[in-house]
Amino acid sequence: KIERSERERGRKMGIRFILMVNKQGQTRLAQYYEWLTLEERRALEGEIVRKCLARNDQQQCSFVEHRNYKIVYRRYASLFFMVGVDDDENELAILEFIHLLVETMDKHFGNVCELDIMFHLEKAHFMLEEMVMNGCIVETSKANILSPIQLMDKAH
C-alpha cells in the first residue's frame, strides 16, 4: 500500500470553506470542509473579510490570494459570498457556483437577503450540503437541491 502525501489526498477537495458575510463584516454563515480550531476560523474570517470588503468592485477582480487559499467572492445586495479554494481550482467555476447558490436561495426565499439567512440558517446550510460534499461540488440542479427542502416544508 502506497502512502500518499497529505497534499495529494487533499487535492480532491477544492473548496476549503464558504462564508456569507454582511457589509458590516459580520459572518452570517460559515461552512468549513477542513478542520480548523475556532480561534483559527475567527482569525481567518476576520482577515479575509477585511481584505475583501476593502476592495473596490469597479477596479479589482473578485479573486484574492490569502495565506494558502485563493478567495473567490461576489457581492449580492448586502451579502458577500466568499469561497476559499485551493490554488489549482478554477476561479470562474467557483464564481458560477456562487451564482448558482444565490439563484437557488432566491428561488426558495424569493430574492434572498441577510434576514433569510439569519432566520433560516438550517435551510441555508441544507442547501449547501446538497450542493457540496467534502469540498467538492456534487449537485448543480436547483430542482434537485430544493426538492428535499420543499418536502420538509410540506411536512410542517
HELIX and SHEET records of a PDB file:
HELIX    1   1 GLU A    6  GLY A   10  1                                   5    
HELIX    2   2 LEU A   38  LEU A   53  1                                  16    
HELIX    3   3 GLU A   91  PHE A  109  1                                  19    
HELIX    4   4 GLU A  114  PHE A  119  1                                   6    
HELIX    5   5 LEU A  121  MET A  131  1                                  11    
HELIX    6   6 LYS A  142  ALA A  155  1                                  14    
SHEET    1   A 5 THR A  27  TYR A  32  0                                        
SHEET    2   A 5 ILE A  15  ASN A  22 -1                                        
SHEET    3   A 5 LEU A  79  VAL A  85 -1                                        
SHEET    4   A 5 TYR A  69  TYR A  76 -1                                        
SHEET    5   A 5 PHE A  63  HIS A  66 -1                                        
SHEET    1   B 2 VAL A 132  MET A 133  0                                        
SHEET    2   B 2 CYS A 136  ILE A 137 -1                                        
END                                                                             
